[in-house]
Amino acid sequence: MRIRVITADEAASLIQNGDNVLASGSGGGHGVPQAVLDAVERRFLETGAPRDLCLIHAVGIGDRKLKGAACFRHPGMLRRSITSALIDSPPLIDLARDDKIESWTLPQGVISQLMREMAAGRPGLITRTGLHTFVDPRQLGARQSPSAKEDLVRLIEIEGQDWLLFRPIPLDVVFLRGTTADENGNVTMEEEAIPGEMLSTAQAARRQGATVVVQVKRLAKANTLPGREVKIPGILVDYVVVDPEQRQTYASDYNPAYSGELRVPLDSLVRLPFTERKIIARRAALELVKGAVCNLGAGISTGVSAVASEEGILDDIILSNEQGFIGGAPLTGVDSGTAQNYDAVVDQPYQFDFYDGGGLDVAFLSFAEVDPAGNVNISRFGDKIVGVGGFINISQNARKVVFSGTFTSGGLQIECRDNRLRIVQEGRHRKFVPQIEQICYNAGFAAEEGRIALFVTERGVFDVGPNGLRLIEIAPGVDLERDILANMAFRPEIAADLKMMDARLFSEQPMGLGTELARAPEGRRKPRRTLN
């Protein structure tokens, strides 16, 4: 067998008007077949075709100067978008907001796992992830534009319990990425920053008779690639596109630590500057216990890994992210989504299996809006459509969720002196609001299932009690009425034993968490069997 090697322009010519096109990858160019996407855009600008496409991607891809999904932004090119997040492709946010495309934002884990269900020919993905959120068909069914009429998710009942059924998505052309392909089409991913769901997607495409194109950096002679390193077997690949200029991410040509080729000294991990974000990440880190399996979400929560590194406790906990990394330190900044010094990396569908099965002891996530009941919105704020990424999978299934965010946003300035906090300038936008637009985390449902939530800000900490949101800690130097209650659109319950936040949070010096963490009980989902 010899695979056919084609150019990126030839790959673009495989798409017909109205096709469903899936592209792999995530965020800042990790695993994105950018050369092929550029060719698709180039063909449309030159010929006006292909038109009326449906673009599917499990994770938000782009924008980094109009890359990724933004290649499909031109009028008439896109008919519908199915993804977990639009934040990385602002032009598609505009199209969805103006109802120029049909738009859905499904949970990242749902799309990833759905590829595996489609590969096996099953009737869809059956899961409880998304119940009682805007993904639930009793709310919005994950729709983000009025023209999105089709029901991609159905409510079903199994043995008296509610479940969601996410229907299979038809595929016509699939663009994937690897590092090396041999002459038989076998593909390895030795330089890739993430594994994604490449195998499951290729299998799903083969099941449906879709065309599979894999972009790689180089070619190898047949039968020279180690069989155990092959991630996409040649039997699933129709064409290969070679791009010698392929970068590991949009920001990095190649970092061997991202691909697991080497482990870097912890001192080389970037330390957070002493700002309100570091105060929040530190307070969140106080929820760590030795041996706990944790997830770090995007945004401010990624700072927990930097704090753990600075405090010398990174080896005492197990950090992970939804891209498939277990252990080590998930990356922050422009290359967030990958990790360094990890112990293992698994395909994304299997990471979400672990998350959905309750494998996380603590999840660290961001929040954007919170209502009096403790419900959270991160997805949509009027004209701004963000999407949910893996947020719903993680928040709905972890034993404990620590939501992190600044108390207000838009111009917030603080200063710390003598281990006390002072608000120099208040943010323009409130985050604690009377009603949220889309429910991404349902506090009542979480309470029913015995899950715990904590809300950490630079000036106060809240939990969710029987009466809704409850203030349990306040920063030293902060005035309750002026700095907290006056900047909330509702009055939360105030704990009878309201405590002061740890004064060490407000000093630039390390907190010395190593000794304390060693004395903490180990985080475990269930007691493990032991030998007699």
Buried (B, 14 or more C-beta within 10 A) or exposed (E): EEBEBBBBBBBBBBBEEEBBBBBBBBBBBBBBBBBBBBBBBBBBEEEEBBBBBBBBBBBBBBBBEBBBBBBBBBEBBBBBBBBBBBBBBBBBBBBBBEEBBBBBBBBBBBBBBBBBBBBEEEEBBBBBBBBBBBBBBEBBBBBBBEBBEEEBBBBEEEEEEEBBBBBBBEBBBBBBBBBBBBBBBBBBBBBBBBBBBBBBBBBBBBBBEBBBBBBBBEBBEBEEBEEEEBBBBBEBBBBBBBBEEBBBBBEBEBBEBBBBEEEBEBEEBEEBEBBBBBBBBBBBBBBBBBBBBBBBBBBBBBBBBBBBBBBBBBEBBBBBBBBBBBBBBBBBEBBBBBBBBBEEBBBBBBBBBBBBEBBBBBBBBBBBBBBBBBBBBBBBBEEEBBBBBBBBBBBBBBBBBBBBBBBBEEEBEBEBEEBBBBBEEBBEBBBBBEEBEBBBBBBBBBBEEEBBBBBBBBBBBBBBBEEBBBBBBBBBBBEBEEBBBEBBEBEBBEBEEEEEBBBBBBBEEBBEBEEBBEEBEEBEEEEEEEEE
